[in-house]
Amino acid sequence: MRAEDKRRFRQDGADSHDIGGRLMAARQRMGVGIIGAGNISSQYLKAMRDFPVLDIRGSADMRPEVAAKKATEFGVKSATVEALLADPSVDIIVNLTIPRAHVEVGLKAIAAGKHIYGEKPLGVSFADGKKLIAAASKKGVRVGSAPDTFLGGGHQTARAVIDSGKLGRKALVVISDGGDNVSQIKLDDVVKRADLSGASFYGIGIYDPEDGEADPKTLRNLANRTGGESFFPERLADVRSLCERIALTMRNQYTVSYSPPSVDTRPTYHRIEVKVKDPKKRKLTVRTRTGYYTMPAPPLE
């Protein structure tokens, strides 16, 4: 907020901490500083163009050359973290750093009197998240956070639809960095639920190599264990063609089934291996589940 705007709002008797309300009431633009110039920052910089109320005052990163490249690409100013925090024209800090740095950067922004909006999670622990909220409350600034994604609410809803049996051939396609910071269930539980529902998992991994929280191994693991595939494109433009490839794969799949010689009396995991021999001696790639779960049949009445 500019100095003349602050003087005018003080004369109006507005709450000195309610910067957002004052700016919207006066139809002023809100200064935004972005800290973290990884892959996700491109999405934010593109989206912010559609919000006239936002004025991007600069982009910063612990790697100055990365921040400079991103600033040039989107026509904004490159700055240091310290410069953004000290800039009086910056009202909001958008925190796009890696999760383990969220609280550290957020606390610095709050101490500088900035509102913060960060990528998920608020902190890597519940205690860290509470520390951030408490500091913001004491300083009189606001905190916002992006919603969870991988294995979060949206994907659990999709799984619920799969579990309902309303679909025929079923697959879960997830576009993610593979990092999981909100789930209360384990990888084996997800595989078990996918097996019981008959769904295959397809993962498209897009992540910043510098992001220590990214987990491409999880995407590969889920895909391999459920008979799906995982992909790691270098360009966002390739995502659509990969989705088309997944759809084509599903349309050309074969289903192999058999009846086990006995019925399990308790939930049991059975490992399987499918081998295919080609008469023409071509090298074939077979994607199948590594096993399946069985559930005891309900007693007959």
VOGU-3710 file (C-alpha; in Angstrom, 3 decimals, decimal comma):
1> mraedkrrfr> 0,000/0,000/0,000  1,314/3,431/-0,928  2,007/6,044/1,776  -0,735/8,368/0,547  -3,255/5,516/0,668  -2,287/4,747/4,267  -2,784/8,382/5,286  -6,213/8,488/3,655  -7,342/5,261/5,330  -6,122/6,415/8,746
11> qdgadshdig> -8,225/9,558/8,301  -11,216/7,356/7,493  -10,717/5,541/10,836  -10,337/2,070/9,222  -8,772/-0,833/11,097  -5,026/-0,505/10,556  -4,704/-4,289/10,096  -7,520/-4,785/7,590  -5,425/-3,969/4,534  -7,485/-6,160/2,208
21> grlmaarqrm> -10,758/-4,502/3,195  -9,344/-1,012/2,789  -7,925/-1,713/-0,634  -11,100/-3,314/-1,931  -13,225/-0,465/-0,561  -11,047/2,090/-2,306  -10,681/-0,075/-5,429  -6,875/-0,004/-5,071  -4,570/-2,716/-6,332  -2,993/-5,009/-3,773
31> gvgiigagni> 0,771/-5,451/-3,922  1,903/-9,083/-4,133  5,382/-10,474/-3,611  6,113/-14,069/-4,620  8,745/-16,054/-2,750  9,664/-19,330/-4,453  10,189/-19,485/-8,234  9,756/-23,220/-8,828  7,379/-24,869/-11,303  4,197/-24,014/-9,413
41> ssqylkamrd> 5,012/-20,300/-9,523  4,245/-20,267/-13,261  0,648/-21,257/-12,537  0,288/-18,473/-9,995  1,868/-15,858/-12,244  -0,451/-16,808/-15,107  -3,572/-16,853/-12,929  -2,808/-13,508/-11,269  -3,079/-11,792/-14,643  -6,850/-12,391/-14,475
51> fpvldirgsa> -7,222/-10,468/-11,208  -6,931/-6,710/-11,787  -6,847/-6,079/-8,029  -3,468/-7,850/-7,785  -0,252/-5,999/-8,568  2,784/-8,295/-8,703  5,622/-6,314/-7,176  8,346/-8,925/-7,532  9,483/-12,547/-7,529  12,226/-13,942/-5,280
61> dmrpevaakk> 13,946/-17,258/-4,733  16,912/-18,593/-2,757  18,427/-19,191/-6,207  18,715/-15,677/-7,723  19,220/-16,997/-11,249  15,941/-18,962/-11,065  14,043/-15,927/-9,802  15,557/-13,775/-12,573  14,588/-16,279/-15,266  11,001/-16,524/-14,004
71> atefgvksat> 10,726/-12,732/-13,693  11,902/-12,275/-17,284  9,451/-14,912/-18,543  6,452/-13,171/-16,975  7,574/-9,565/-17,187  7,842/-8,898/-13,461  10,650/-7,593/-11,273  13,226/-9,959/-9,792  14,077/-9,252/-6,157  15,689/-10,773/-3,102
81> vealladpsv> 13,577/-12,185/-0,291  14,784/-9,441/2,015  13,866/-6,740/-0,498  10,314/-8,080/-0,936  9,747/-8,258/2,808  11,003/-4,700/3,257  9,020/-3,284/0,319  6,156/-1,121/1,684  4,209/-1,597/-1,562  3,925/-5,355/-0,935
91> diivnltipr> 0,764/-6,206/1,023  0,691/-9,998/0,525  3,484/-12,548/0,344  2,647/-15,622/-1,718  4,805/-18,356/-0,210  5,684/-20,977/-2,846  8,726/-22,416/-1,120  9,132/-26,115/-0,280  6,952/-27,337/2,631  9,723/-27,484/5,208
101> ahvevglkai> 10,413/-23,769/4,603  6,777/-22,633/4,765  6,748/-21,670/8,432  10,190/-20,051/8,422  9,342/-17,841/5,438  5,798/-17,245/6,689  6,977/-16,010/10,072  9,388/-13,582/8,427  6,581/-12,231/6,239  4,261/-11,862/9,225
111> aagkhiygek> 6,976/-10,072/11,209  7,244/-7,646/8,286  3,498/-6,955/8,536  2,504/-8,857/5,386  -0,500/-11,055/4,828  0,556/-14,507/3,591  -0,913/-17,029/1,204  1,032/-20,247/0,901  1,101/-23,533/-0,863  0,050/-26,522/1,221
121> plgvsfadgk> 0,715/-27,381/3,960  0,830/-24,524/6,455  3,699/-26,386/8,121  5,156/-29,860/8,199  3,601/-30,405/11,631  0,403/-29,354/13,381  2,459/-27,452/15,957  4,215/-25,446/13,233  0,889/-24,566/11,639  -0,460/-23,336/14,988
131> kliaaaskkg> 2,687/-21,253/15,480  2,085/-19,532/12,143  -1,573/-18,794/12,911  -0,730/-17,489/16,389  1,925/-15,118/15,006  -0,482/-13,808/12,363  -3,218/-13,244/14,930  -0,850/-11,320/17,183  0,386/-9,184/14,287  -3,116/-8,650/12,911
141> vrvgsapdtf> -2,502/-10,086/9,438  -4,242/-12,861/7,569  -3,121/-16,340/6,525  -4,387/-18,350/3,565  -3,368/-21,721/2,153  -3,955/-23,754/-0,983  -6,143/-26,861/-0,530  -4,681/-30,362/-0,351  -4,435/-32,505/-3,496  -2,676/-35,862/-3,650
151> lggghqtara> -4,702/-38,458/-1,724  -6,765/-35,570/-0,337  -10,494/-34,831/-0,405  -10,925/-34,737/-4,171  -9,217/-38,057/-4,746  -10,988/-39,686/-1,838  -14,317/-38,603/-3,375  -13,266/-40,171/-6,666  -12,358/-43,350/-4,791  -15,781/-43,364/-3,112
161> vidsgklgrk> -17,434/-43,283/-6,544  -15,230/-46,162/-7,659  -16,091/-48,122/-4,523  -19,798/-47,631/-5,165  -19,595/-49,929/-8,202  -21,351/-47,426/-10,462  -18,511/-47,513/-12,977  -17,422/-50,302/-15,302  -13,710/-50,327/-16,097  -12,169/-48,082/-13,498
171> alvvisdggd> -9,011/-46,024/-13,263  -7,776/-43,185/-11,121  -5,641/-40,655/-13,008  -3,677/-38,340/-10,742  -1,584/-35,381/-11,878  0,675/-34,581/-8,959  4,195/-34,083/-7,626  3,679/-37,268/-5,632  4,298/-35,504/-2,346  1,767/-36,386/0,326
181> nvsqiklddv> 1,499/-34,157/3,363  -2,141/-34,490/4,415  -3,123/-38,148/4,243  -4,090/-40,201/7,257  -3,887/-43,506/5,378  -0,824/-45,428/4,232  0,256/-46,473/0,750  -0,639/-50,125/1,393  -4,150/-49,065/2,409  -4,596/-47,199/-0,876
191> vkradlsgas> -3,404/-50,212/-2,879  -5,764/-52,473/-0,927  -8,745/-50,235/-1,630  -7,815/-50,008/-5,305  -7,558/-53,810/-5,497  -10,914/-54,344/-3,830  -12,539/-51,856/-6,204  -10,827/-53,179/-9,343  -9,336/-49,777/-10,190  -5,957/-49,126/-11,768
201> fygigiydpe> -3,833/-46,102/-10,918  -2,210/-43,836/-13,512  0,119/-41,130/-12,283  1,436/-38,105/-14,179  4,232/-36,592/-12,132  5,129/-32,929/-12,547  7,587/-31,661/-10,005  10,492/-29,351/-9,420  13,759/-31,355/-9,073  14,775/-28,876/-6,371
211> dgeadpktlr> 11,686/-29,675/-4,275  12,804/-32,011/-1,524  9,162/-32,940/-0,751  8,388/-34,324/-4,216  7,979/-38,102/-4,259  7,934/-39,651/-7,754  8,605/-43,052/-6,208  5,106/-43,112/-4,702  3,486/-42,518/-8,098  5,546/-45,325/-9,656
221> nlanrtgges> 4,753/-47,659/-6,784  1,002/-47,104/-6,931  0,961/-47,543/-10,711  3,078/-50,707/-10,694  1,094/-52,381/-7,936  -2,321/-51,714/-9,508  -1,500/-52,478/-13,143  -1,362/-48,847/-14,269  1,428/-46,612/-15,531  3,353/-43,583/-14,362
231> ffperladvr> 4,681/-40,754/-16,508  7,022/-37,858/-15,788  6,812/-35,306/-18,627  9,310/-32,482/-18,880  6,706/-30,088/-20,310  3,194/-29,240/-19,130  2,116/-29,277/-22,786  2,639/-33,062/-22,825  0,008/-33,767/-20,146  -2,922/-33,801/-22,567
241> slcerialtm> -1,306/-36,320/-24,905  -0,500/-38,536/-21,918  -4,144/-38,470/-20,818  -5,143/-39,494/-24,356  -2,605/-42,317/-24,206  -4,079/-43,537/-20,912  -7,588/-43,502/-22,413  -6,364/-45,501/-25,429  -4,648/-48,006/-23,155  -7,828/-48,569/-21,169
251> rnqytvsysp> -9,865/-49,111/-24,324  -7,467/-51,838/-25,466  -7,000/-53,748/-22,237  -7,800/-57,422/-21,687  -9,314/-58,713/-18,479  -8,085/-62,065/-17,176  -9,914/-63,682/-14,271  -10,039/-66,981/-12,461  -11,827/-68,658/-9,588  -9,590/-69,606/-6,640
261> psvdtrptyh> -9,798/-73,226/-5,444  -10,771/-72,184/-1,918  -12,529/-69,324/-0,161  -10,586/-67,237/2,351  -11,990/-67,010/5,845  -10,279/-63,660/6,514  -9,015/-60,727/4,416  -6,003/-62,076/2,512  -3,513/-60,712/0,009  -2,501/-63,005/-2,849
271> rievkvkdpk> 0,513/-62,263/-5,033  0,217/-62,997/-8,735  2,491/-63,005/-11,764  1,321/-63,011/-15,374  3,698/-64,198/-18,092  3,003/-63,796/-21,801  4,802/-65,712/-24,564  4,675/-64,243/-28,057  4,891/-66,814/-30,909  6,669/-64,183/-33,007
281> krkltvrtrt> 9,231/-63,695/-30,221  8,514/-59,984/-29,923  9,366/-58,230/-26,690  6,103/-57,500/-24,906  5,430/-55,332/-21,873  2,830/-56,751/-19,512  1,198/-54,518/-16,927  -0,796/-56,328/-14,295  -1,474/-56,062/-10,627  1,202/-57,511/-8,389
291> gyytmpappl> -1,526/-59,148/-6,348  -5,062/-58,841/-5,084  -7,034/-58,793/-1,855  -9,916/-61,089/-1,077  -12,646/-60,544/1,472  -14,593/-63,358/3,169  -17,939/-64,003/1,544  -20,919/-63,105/3,757  -22,672/-66,132/5,292  -25,699/-67,431/3,439
301> e> -29,002/-66,843/5,166
//
